[in-house]
Amino acid sequence: HSSEVSFDLPISADNIFLLARGSQSHGTVNIETSETGDDIKVHVTVSYFDRDILKPGAKVCLIQRKNGGVGVGIFTRNWIGRKWRGSELYFDTTVVIPRSAHGDKIRHISGLETDFSNSPHYIGDLQGLIDFQYLNIKTSNALIHAESVRATQGTFSSSNGPIEGIFNTSDHLFLKTTNARIKVDVGLQNDDTRVTSLKLSTTNNKLEANVNLVSSSKTGGRYTTAASTTNAPLRLNFPASPVNSSLKLSATTSNSPASISLHPSYEGSFQLSTTQFLPELLRRDVEDPSGKGRERKVSVDYVNRRSLKGSVSWSDNEGPGSITLRSTNAHVSLEL
């Protein structure tokens, strides 16, 4: 059996939110776009085996916050005792955001947040169509997948569920889970008026990210990245980076290999450390990314069996960047 309900939320609201409470409030959340419409539509379908299971208390309703936020809440009772098949409820929630009426413009949303548990989130191909001032996606024991999404400030958190897809920001992006993989492509845009930051965090599983650094002026830009996992490989790749930019990066894991591949434009210091193995520095034969024909200078200041320090620059001055890469009981490598 199934029942459904729909809500229209004002697209001009400062804060739009969806939340679920109760041990039976699990399901799936989809965020997508449509070509037409003046409001954000939220459609909820609940599936169940036994009609009587809804009677004790399952409610989907419009809710408001004192600060002006408007949203949809899913509320079920907290089940006591052993669950049986007929007691299960499954909520399929779809958020549809209309595109701008002007085809060449991006629809701007002030804020959207979700707060669910045991509910995977699927975000459609929103890049270039929808731009969030802030986007806060929260779930547990479930996947977060984004075909492509952009938020000035974005936080995506789960536990025991992977995070994957394409994420873009011009201010701050935080991707966090535990005991599950992070595999993402990230775009960090910067206009040199503030630092654009990225934080990636998981435990006991792989962390893989391609991070593209982009500057609105084509050169310069300030970026920070922190990435951490435990007991699993870590791999970061920087395919794009502006000339004369600053990247400060810290990456750590334990008991597994860790590697970073930098864009040729990187200038600054680097420090690699591990136990049991010699850190590895790989130098590619690359041309000056500025097109001026400069010669790259790479110096290694200190090496022992557990650590390596050095710097790289396209001039006589030391660059503004800094790279720190750490692991234990496994190889670490940096590719310049």
C-alpha positions in Angstrom: 0.0 0.0 0.0 1.0 3.6 -0.3 -0.2 7.1 0.5 1.2 10.4 -0.8 1.1 14.1 -0.1 2.7 17.2 -1.7 3.6 20.6 -0.4 4.6 23.9 -2.1 7.3 25.9 -0.3 8.2 29.5 -1.2 11.4 29.7 -3.2 12.2 33.0 -1.6 12.3 31.6 1.9 15.6 32.2 3.8 15.6 28.6 5.1 14.0 25.5 3.6 14.3 22.3 5.5 13.2 18.7 5.7 13.5 16.6 8.8 12.4 13.1 9.9 11.9 11.9 13.5 11.0 8.5 14.9 12.4 5.0 14.4 10.1 4.3 11.4 11.0 7.5 9.5 13.5 6.0 7.1 13.4 6.0 3.3 15.0 7.9 0.4 15.5 11.7 -0.3 15.8 13.0 -3.9 16.7 16.6 -4.8 16.2 17.5 -8.4 15.1 20.3 -10.7 12.3 21.0 -13.1 11.9 23.4 -16.1 8.9 25.2 -14.8 7.3 26.4 -11.5 7.2 29.2 -9.0 7.6 27.2 -5.8 9.7 24.4 -4.4 7.6 21.2 -4.4 8.1 18.5 -1.8 6.4 15.2 -2.6 6.3 12.4 0.0 5.1 8.9 -0.7 4.9 6.4 2.2 4.8 2.7 1.5 3.6 0.1 4.0 2.3 -3.4 4.3 -0.4 -2.9 6.9 -2.9 0.0 6.8 -3.3 -0.2 10.6 0.3 0.6 11.1 -0.4 4.3 10.2 -3.1 4.7 12.9 -0.8 4.9 16.0 1.0 7.9 14.6 2.6 8.6 11.3 2.5 12.2 10.2 3.8 14.3 7.4 3.2 18.0 7.7 4.2 21.5 7.0 6.3 23.1 9.8 7.8 26.5 10.4 10.6 27.8 12.5 10.6 31.0 14.6 13.4 32.4 12.4 11.2 32.2 9.3 12.3 28.9 8.0 9.7 26.7 6.4 9.8 23.0 5.7 8.3 19.5 5.8 8.5 17.1 8.7 8.1 13.4 8.8 7.1 12.0 12.3 6.6 8.4 13.4 6.5 6.8 16.7 9.6 5.2 18.2 8.9 1.5 17.9 9.4 -0.5 21.1 10.0 -4.2 20.9 10.7 -6.5 18.0 9.9 -5.2 14.5 8.0 -7.3 12.1 7.5 -6.9 8.3 4.0 -5.3 8.7 5.4 -2.6 11.0 7.8 -1.2 8.4 7.2 2.3 6.8 9.2 3.6 3.9 9.2 7.3 3.0 10.2 8.4 -0.5 10.8 12.2 -0.4 11.4 14.2 -3.6 12.3 17.9 -3.5 11.8 19.6 -6.9 13.4 23.0 -7.4 12.3 25.0 -10.5 14.9 26.5 -12.7 15.1 30.2 -13.5 12.5 31.4 -15.9 15.4 33.0 -17.8 17.3 30.1 -19.4 20.6 31.9 -19.2 20.4 32.6 -15.4 21.0 30.4 -12.4 18.3 30.0 -9.8 19.6 31.1 -6.4 18.4 29.4 -3.2 19.2 31.0 0.2 19.4 27.8 2.1 18.3 24.1 2.1 18.9 21.5 4.8 17.9 18.0 5.5 18.1 16.0 8.8 17.3 12.3 8.3 18.6 8.9 9.5 18.8 5.7 7.6 17.9 7.5 4.4 20.1 7.7 1.3 20.2 11.1 -0.4 20.4 11.5 -4.2 21.1 14.9 -5.6 20.6 15.4 -9.3 22.6 17.3 -11.9 22.1 20.8 -10.5 25.4 22.5 -11.5 24.8 25.6 -13.6 21.0 25.5 -12.8 20.7 25.9 -9.1 23.1 27.7 -6.7 22.7 27.4 -3.0 23.9 30.0 -0.5 24.2 27.2 2.0 23.3 23.5 1.7 23.3 21.2 4.7 22.6 17.5 4.0 22.6 15.2 7.1 21.8 11.5 7.2 23.2 8.3 8.8 23.8 4.8 7.8 23.2 5.8 4.2 24.7 7.0 1.0 25.0 10.6 -0.2 25.4 10.9 -4.0 25.5 14.1 -6.0 25.5 14.1 -9.8 26.7 17.7 -9.5 25.9 20.5 -7.0 27.2 23.9 -6.1 26.8 25.7 -2.7 28.7 28.8 -1.4 28.7 26.9 1.9 28.1 23.2 1.9 28.0 20.5 4.6 27.3 16.8 3.7 27.4 14.4 6.6 26.6 10.7 7.1 27.9 7.7 9.0 28.4 4.2 7.8 27.5 5.4 4.3 29.7 6.6 1.4 29.8 10.1 -0.1 30.3 10.3 -3.8 29.8 12.7 -6.7 30.7 16.2 -7.9 30.7 19.1 -5.4 31.5 22.7 -5.9 31.9 25.7 -3.6 33.3 29.2 -3.5 33.6 29.4 0.3 33.5 26.3 2.4 32.8 22.6 1.7 32.7 19.8 4.4 32.2 16.2 3.5 32.1 13.9 6.5 31.3 10.2 7.1 32.6 7.2 9.1 33.4 3.7 8.1 32.6 4.4 4.5 34.3 5.6 1.3 34.6 9.1 0.1 35.1 9.3 -3.7 34.5 12.8 -5.1 35.4 15.4 -7.6 35.5 18.9 -6.0 35.7 22.4 -7.5 37.0 25.2 -5.3 36.5 28.7 -6.7 38.2 31.7 -5.2 38.2 35.4 -5.9 41.1 36.3 -3.6 38.9 38.2 -1.1 38.8 35.2 1.2 40.1 31.6 1.5 38.1 28.8 -0.1 38.3 25.7 2.1 37.6 22.0 1.8 37.5 19.4 4.6 37.1 15.7 3.9 36.8 13.2 6.7 36.1 9.5 7.1 37.4 6.5 9.0 38.3 2.9 8.1 37.7 3.3 4.4 39.2 4.8 1.2 39.4 8.6 0.6 39.8 9.6 -3.0 39.4 13.1 -4.4 40.1 15.1 -7.5 40.3 18.7 -6.4 40.2 21.5 -9.1 41.3 24.9 -7.9 39.7 27.7 -9.9 40.2 31.5 -9.7 37.7 34.0 -11.0 40.6 36.2 -12.3 42.4 33.2 -13.8 45.5 33.7 -11.6 46.0 33.8 -7.8 43.6 32.4 -5.3 43.8 31.1 -1.7 42.8 27.6 -0.8 43.0 25.2 2.2 42.3 21.5 2.2 42.3 19.0 5.0 41.7 15.3 4.3 41.8 12.4 6.8 40.9 8.8 7.1 42.2 5.8 9.1 43.3 2.3 8.2 42.7 2.9 4.5 44.3 4.4 1.5 44.2 8.2 0.8 44.7 9.7 -2.6 44.4 13.3 -3.6 44.8 14.7 -7.1 44.9 18.4 -8.1 44.3 18.5 -11.9 43.8 22.3 -12.1 45.3 25.2 -10.2 45.9 28.9 -11.1 49.3 30.4 -11.4 50.4 32.4 -8.3 47.9 30.7 -6.1 48.3 29.5 -2.5 47.4 26.0 -1.4 47.7 24.8 2.2 47.0 21.1 2.5 47.1 18.6 5.3 46.4 14.9 4.6 46.6 12.0 7.0 45.8 8.3 7.2 47.2 5.3 9.1 48.3 1.8 8.3 47.7 2.4 4.6 49.4 4.2 1.6 48.8 7.9 1.1 49.6 9.9 -2.1 49.2 13.4 -3.5 49.6 14.6 -7.1 49.9 18.4 -7.4 49.4 20.7 -10.4 52.6 22.1 -11.8 51.6 25.6 -10.6 52.1 24.7 -6.9 54.7 26.7 -5.1 55.6 26.2 -1.5 56.9 23.7 1.0 56.2 20.1 1.5 56.7 17.6 4.3 56.1 13.8 4.1 56.3 11.4 7.0 55.5 7.7 7.7 57.0 4.8 9.6 58.8 1.8 8.3 59.1 3.2 4.8 61.0 5.9 2.9 58.8 8.7 1.7 58.8 9.1 -2.1 59.1 12.3 -4.1 58.2 12.1 -7.8 59.3 14.9 -10.1 57.6 15.3 -13.4 59.2 17.1 -16.3 56.8 20.0 -16.7 56.7 23.3 -18.5 56.2 26.7 -16.8 52.4 26.9 -16.3 52.6 30.7 -16.8 54.1 30.3 -20.3 57.1 32.5 -19.4 59.6 29.7 -19.8 60.8 29.8 -16.2 62.8 26.9 -14.7 61.3 25.1 -11.7 63.4 24.8 -8.6 63.0 21.8 -6.3 65.0 21.4 -3.1 65.0 18.7 -0.6 66.1 20.0 2.8 66.0 17.0 5.0 65.6 13.3 4.5 65.7 10.3 6.8 64.0 6.9 6.7 60.8 8.3 8.0 60.5 11.9 6.8 61.2 14.2 3.9 61.1 18.0 3.8 61.5 20.4 0.9 60.1 23.1 -1.3 59.3 23.9 -4.9 59.1 27.2 -6.7 59.2 28.8 -10.2 61.2 31.8 -8.9 63.9 32.5 -6.3 61.3 33.2 -3.7 59.7 30.4 -1.6 56.1 30.0 -2.6 53.2 30.6 -0.2 51.8 27.0 -0.2 52.4 24.2 2.3 51.8 20.4 2.0 51.8 18.0 4.9 51.2 14.3 4.2 51.3 11.6 6.9 50.7 7.9 7.4 52.0 5.0 9.4 53.3 1.6 8.4 52.8 2.3 4.7 54.2 4.2 1.8 53.6 8.0 1.3 54.3 9.8 -2.0 54.1 13.3 -3.4 54.1 13.9 -7.2 55.1 17.4 -8.3 
